[in-house]
């Protein structure tokens, strides 16, 4: 089983929280910080699954100008690493 490690970012935006995986350019949101994190993990998993099934590239880094690490103060941004397990199956 292949294990991928990605970066997750969560920050307060308006009344809720936004989340982004900059390596995949996958984003999500939630009413709480924990909900935004959970939704990002689900979105990243679905993105990877679909990319692998369709034979498409899965890495698509967010442009530096759109990366919150370059525009938000560090204390306003939660940065964490997360892992995704990917099982590969062969069919004939």
ChimeraX attribute file (.defattr): number of C-alpha atoms within 10 A of each C-alpha:
attribute: neighborCount
match mode: 1-to-1
recipient: residues
	/A:1	8
	/A:2	8
	/A:3	9
	/A:4	11
	/A:5	11
	/A:6	15
	/A:7	14
	/A:8	21
	/A:9	21
	/A:10	26
	/A:11	22
	/A:12	18
	/A:13	12
	/A:14	7
	/A:15	8
	/A:16	14
	/A:17	19
	/A:18	22
	/A:19	28
	/A:20	27
	/A:21	25
	/A:22	22
	/A:23	16
	/A:24	18
	/A:25	17
	/A:26	21
	/A:27	20
	/A:28	20
	/A:29	22
	/A:30	20
	/A:31	13
	/A:32	16
	/A:33	18
	/A:34	13
	/A:35	17
	/A:36	24
	/A:37	25
	/A:38	15
	/A:39	19
	/A:40	24
	/A:41	23
	/A:42	13
	/A:43	17
	/A:44	23
	/A:45	17
	/A:46	13
	/A:47	16
	/A:48	19
	/A:49	15
	/A:50	13
	/A:51	14
	/A:52	14
	/A:53	8
	/A:54	9
	/A:55	9
	/A:56	10
	/A:57	10
	/A:58	16
	/A:59	14
	/A:60	11
	/A:61	13
	/A:62	16
	/A:63	10
	/A:64	11
	/A:65	9
	/A:66	11
	/A:67	16
	/A:68	19
	/A:69	16
	/A:70	10
	/A:71	10
	/A:72	11
	/A:73	9
	/A:74	12
	/A:75	8
	/A:76	12
	/A:77	15
	/A:78	15
	/A:79	16
	/A:80	12
	/A:81	10
	/A:82	13
	/A:83	12
	/A:84	15
	/A:85	11
	/A:86	14
	/A:87	9
	/A:88	8
	/A:89	6
	/A:90	4
	/A:91	3
	/A:92	2
